[in-house]
Amino acid sequence: MGRTLEYPKGPLNTVKRAGLERGKYELGLVHSIIQTSLVLDVSFTPSPEDEFPAILPMIGAMGSFDNPSSGLDEPLDCYLHGYVSNRMNNLVRKAQSEGKPGLPVCIAANRVDGLVLALSGFHHSMNYRSACLFGYANVVTDPQEVLYGMTIITDKVVQGRWDNTRLPPTKADISSTAILRVTIKTGSGKVRNKVPGDDKEDMENEDLLNRVWTGYVPVTETLGEPVPSAYNRVKEVPGYLAKHREEYNDAITTYSEDFLQKMKN
């Protein structure tokens, strides 16, 4: 059995609250949360003069241009897609021109799996999977790496989609789009996967137990039936799209059903 790679714990990435139970550092788990989240929240400091940090919702995917066959349990970069002249890209170029390793960024992803309802409002919670990556963003300039980044980002939206779009990209496509490669320095995840729980005093209060409903409400983000556009001329839903939807939904429902089985036991 191979060695499980982890992000080393440090001041930046160590989970403090319930860290021993919920903190996760395995590359495979952390990267999988990023990879299965449709939107990534990317935060950065615009400048020393700005009072507030900036956070942008972006589309991104984990990958390695140098080793494209690498799995999620191996060291990877995170590729982000954005408009060529947006503020973040301009800040990245500025950092590069100043000889810095890139623009420091934090990439966060969250998956809510369920609502946890207890007797006390103070013991209400959510089951979730979250991850944070810390690294340096740089603009990709190599044409082949730009195409690699666009491919894995598009295929993250729908697996197999890139090869089923208009190819090759036009000059306008390339000139208006920037691909950022974030070199990951560290990261961690945090996962809560527990049943409701309450204080002993409340659990012995018969009136409270008879009056307040407690339990768990599953939250599942699934893909619905594809709806054709007004100008679509392809009669049948493509096989790769149907397969992607089935596999995506199966993964979500299986995770939820496994936890529900755990509750019953």
N, C-alpha and C positions, 0 to 999 in steps of 0.2 A: 504494500500500500504506500502511495507517495506521501510526501510531507505536505501538510496543510499550511499554506502561506497566510500570514497575518500581517496587518499593519502594526508596527511596534507602538505600544502605548507611550504617550508623551503628554505634555501639558495641553497641547492643542486638541487632541482627539480622544482623550480618556473620558469615558462616560462616568459622571459623578453620581447622579441620582439613580439609585438601584442599579448601579453599574455592574456589580458582580453577577446579578441575575439577568439583566437586560442588555448590557453592553456586548457588542459583537465586533470582532476585528478580522474575521476570516475574509480574505479577498473575495472568495466566491459568493458569500452571502451579501457583503456590502455592494459588490458590483451588480449582483442580480437585482437588488432593490432599485439601483439607479437604472438598470437596463429595462426593467419592467414598468417604470413610471413614465407615463405619457408626457408629462411636463416636468422640467427641472427648474428649480429656483436658483439663480446664479447671483450671488451678491459680491460687491466690490466697493472700494472707496473711490469716489470720483476724483477727489483731490484733497490735500490737507486743509484747504479752506472750506470745504463743504461740511455743513453741520451734520448731515445725515448720510448714512450709507445708501447705496442703490441696490435694488433687487429686481432682476428681470426674469420673467418666465420664458424659458427657452426649450428648444428641442435638441436633444443630445444623445450620444451613444458611446458606449465603451468600445475600444478597439486598439489595435496595434498595427500601424502601417508597416513597421519593420518585420513583425511576426504576425501576419494576418490570421494564422490558424490558432492563435493563442485562445485559451478558454477563459471564462469569467473568473476562474480561480487562479489566474496568473496576473503578473503586473501589466497594467493597461493604462492608456491615456483615455481622456474623455474628449470627444469631438463635439463642438457646438456649432449650430447653424445660425447665422444672423445676416442682416442687411449690411452691405459693405461699409456704409458711412455712419452707422449708429454710434452712439457715444462710447459704448464699451470697446468697440473695435478701434476707435480713434485713441482711446486711452492705452490699449494694447500696443498700438504702433508707437505711441509716445514713449512707453516704457522700453520698447525694443531700441528706439533711437538713442536712448540714454544709456544703453548698455546693460540694462537690468535683465534678470532672468525671465521677465514677463510680468504681466499684471496679476498680482495676488487675487485669487478668487476663492469663494466657497460655493460648492455645488450641493444643494440639498434636495432630497426626494422623500416623499411620505406616501404611505399606503394605509388607509384606514380600513380595518377588517371587521370592526364591530363596535357597538355601543354597549358599555357595561353599566347596568343599572342596579344600584345597591339600595339598602334601606336608608342610609344617610346620603344626603347630597354630597358630602365631603368624600365619600368613597365611590362616587361615580367616576367612570374612566372610559377609555377607549382601548381596544386592542389595535395595534398598529405595527407597521414595519417602517423604519426611517433610516436614512443614511446621509452622511456628510462626507464630502471629499474636499481636501484643501490642496491647492496647487497653483501653478503659474500658467496663464493663458498667453499663447502666441498665435499670430496670424500665420496660417499655412500658405506658403508661396510655391511649393513644388506642385506643378500641374497634376501629376499622378496622385499625390497625396490629397489634393483637393477633391479629385474624383473619388478616391477611396473614402474620404470623409462624407461626401454627399451620398455615396452608396450605402454605407452602414447606417447613416441617419435615416435615409428614406426607407431602408429595409427594416429599421426598428419600428417605424410607423406601421408598415405592413410588410411582412417578410416576403421577399420575392418581387416587390413592387418596382425597384429600380430597373430591372431587366424588362419590365413590361410598361415602360413609359417611353416618351419620345426621346430617342437617342441618336447621335451623341448630343450633349448639351451645346447650345449655341454660345457664341461669344458674349451675347447679352446676358445669358444665364450666369456665366462665369464672372463677368465683370460686376454684376450687381449683387453677388453673393459672396460672403466671407465665411471661411471655415476656420474656427479657432481650435487649436489643439491645447488641451490643458494637461500639463505634465503633473501627475499626482505625486504629492510629497507624503501625504498621510490621509487617513480616513477612519471612519468607524460607523457602526450601525447601532440602532437601539430597537429592540423588539419586545412588545408586550403581548402575551398570549395566555391570559389568565381568566378564570371564572370570577363572578362577583364574590366579594367578601365583606364582612362587616365586623364591628366591635362585638365582643362577647356580651356586653350589657344589652345591646340592641337585639342580638340573636336570642336572648332570653325574655324579650318583651313580647308577650303573646298578642297584645293589642296591636302593636306595630307590625308584627308578622302577618296578622290577619287583615291589615289595612293597606299595606304598601306592597305593590307588585315589584318583584325583583327578577332579574334575568339578563338575557343577552339578546341583542338585535344584530344579526349579521348584516354587514355592508359589503356588497359585491359590485365592483365596477366591471360590467361586461359589455361586449360589443353587440349592438343590435343588428337587425337584418339590413344588408346593404340596400340603399335607395339610389336608383340611377339618376344622373343629372338630366337636365332638360335637353341636352344635345348628345347624350349617350346613344350610340347605335349598336353596341354589343348586347345581344339579347340575353345571354346567360351570364350569371356572376362567375368571374374567372375562378378556376380551381384553386390557384394560389391564395386568393382572397378568402374563399370559403374555408380553406385549410387553416389560414392564419386566425380567422375568427374562431373556429372550433378549438384550436389549440390554446388560444388566449383565454377563452371562456372556461375551458376544462381546467386550466391551471388555477384560475381564480376560484371556481366552485369546489375543486378538490381540496384546496387549502381551507376553505370555509367549512366544508363537510367534515374534514378530519378534526377540526377543533370542536364542532358540535358533537361528534362522537366522543371526544375527550370529556366534554361536559357531562354526557350521559353516564360515563363510566366513573 
